[in-house]
Amino acid sequence: MDLMTPTRLRDLKKLIAEDRVPKFYTWKEYRIVRSRAKVRDNHECQHCKREGKYGNYGACHHKLEVREHPDKALLLSNVEIVCKMHHNKLHPEKFSNKPSFTNDEWF
C-alpha cells in the first residue's frame, strides 16, 4: 500500500526543506497508514515481540526515516508499531539537545 502521490511527495519535500516535518503526521494519508499498521501489528510493539515480550502501542515508527526517504513515508511496509521505550531507543537524537537536570540531591 502506497498513498504517496507526486503532489504529496512535492509537499513533503517542501516540509522537509522548511524543517516542518511534524506537519506531515497530521496528513490524512499518514493517519490511514498508521491505522492500518496498528491493525496489522495488533497494536503491539514489534521490537518487544521479537524479544519475546509484550509492549503495547506507543508510536508508528518509520523504518526508513521520512527526511531521508520521503518517497517511502506513506508505505505500509516502511512502518511498524513500537512501544514508547523502543521508539525512544530508536531516536536518541531527539533527546540529545535537552539539558539534564541535576542538583545537590542527586549526588
Steps between C-alpha positions, in 0.01 A plus 500: 500500500643835395295816531780730383403701194734731309320800653532366855868415441560858388315627809704276730831605344398862557422425868841335535675798343316735737571273802126453557480119484264469802226642274526179293365300795167688476439393140199278434717260297743452790214439744366229266840328482543524879154355555565206268838437666332486841255237376771304317727502807212434743581824689816329631861616498679299235839541674361360827340218304835406343645491854221266616335774706182703475489875454195696393470776242712806562584627152496418133869487407640555151772243432646731234499857630252743346765769450736264318241299304192718446382277216460213750320701771153368417595137434335259741803273469722784627323544834469287810335539836740548792459575868615829646820349645613352168407814308717703739786252448458524123514882514756605765576812295164644598617522859861614452421873507310492828692618804535249779367593841739464789524654844661419834239233577624288210856467636 
